[in-house]
Each structure stands twice: as C-alpha cells, then as structure tokens.
C-alpha cells in the first residue's frame, strides 16, 4: 500500500490552480492546492493514508479550465 497518490498536470499560463477532492455525496474531503502557479508541468502528492477505501472525485480548476476525474482508492 502506497500512502500517497501523485497528481500530475500541465498549465499553459500563470493562473490560479485549485485541486480539491470530494466524496460521491459531494462533500469536500480535502483541499489539495489553491495557489497561483507558473506555466509548465507540475505534480503534487495527496496523502491518502487517512481516508477509507472508496470512490473519490478529484476536481481541478485552473483559470477557465475545469475538469473532474473519478478515482478509486483501494487499501
């Protein structure tokens, strides 16, 4: 079991980046990042050791870009 999940992404310009994790009921589980970042490739680690196994939604907002991915955490 790996207690961290790595999230990698690329942004084309200097923008405010927000990455948050929600459960399937829409409740905020963790606010991973909320800050301005420079253009380029980035990666962050999410410590999943305190969360139970299940399905989570990772939501990313960067400028006008919005995307949500469903992830399955299995311990």
C-alpha positions in Angstrom: 0.0 0.0 0.0 1.3 3.4 -1.0 0.1 6.1 1.3 0.3 8.9 -1.3 -1.3 9.5 -4.7 0.6 11.7 -7.2 -1.4 14.1 -9.3 0.4 15.5 -12.4 -0.8 18.3 -14.6 0.3 21.0 -17.0 -0.8 24.6 -17.3 -0.1 26.9 -20.2 0.0 30.2 -18.4 0.3 31.8 -14.9 -3.1 31.0 -13.3 -4.7 30.2 -10.0 -4.9 26.4 -9.6 -7.3 24.7 -7.3 -7.4 20.9 -6.8 -10.0 19.5 -4.4 -11.2 16.0 -3.5 -14.9 15.2 -3.0 -16.7 12.1 -1.9 -19.6 10.8 -4.0 -22.1 12.8 -1.9 -20.4 16.0 -3.0 -18.8 16.7 0.4 -15.3 18.3 0.4 -12.8 15.7 1.6 -9.5 17.6 1.1 -8.4 20.8 -0.5 -5.1 19.7 -2.0 -3.9 23.0 -3.5 -5.1 26.5 -4.0 -2.5 28.9 -5.3 -1.1 30.7 -8.4 1.3 28.7 -10.4 3.6 29.4 -13.3 3.3 27.7 -16.7 4.7 24.2 -17.1 4.4 20.7 -15.7 3.6 20.2 -12.0 2.9 17.3 -9.7 1.6 17.2 -6.2 1.2 14.4 -3.7 -2.1 13.7 -1.9 -1.7 11.8 1.4 -4.4 9.1 1.2 -3.4 7.2 4.3 -6.2 8.8 6.5 -9.0 8.1 4.0 -11.1 4.9 3.7 -11.2 2.9 0.6 -13.8 4.2 -1.9 -14.5 6.3 -4.9 -13.5 9.9 -4.9 -13.8 12.8 -7.3 -10.7 15.0 -8.0 -11.7 18.4 -9.3 -9.2 20.8 -10.9 -9.8 24.4 -11.7 -7.1 26.4 -13.5 -8.2 29.7 -15.0 -11.2 28.9 -17.3 -10.2 25.1 -17.3 -12.4 22.8 -15.2 -12.1 19.0 -15.1 -13.2 16.2 -12.7 -11.8 12.7 -12.6 -13.2 9.8 -10.7 -10.6 7.8 -8.7 -10.8 4.5 -6.8 -8.8 4.3 -3.5 -8.2 0.7 -2.5 -6.2 -0.2 0.6 
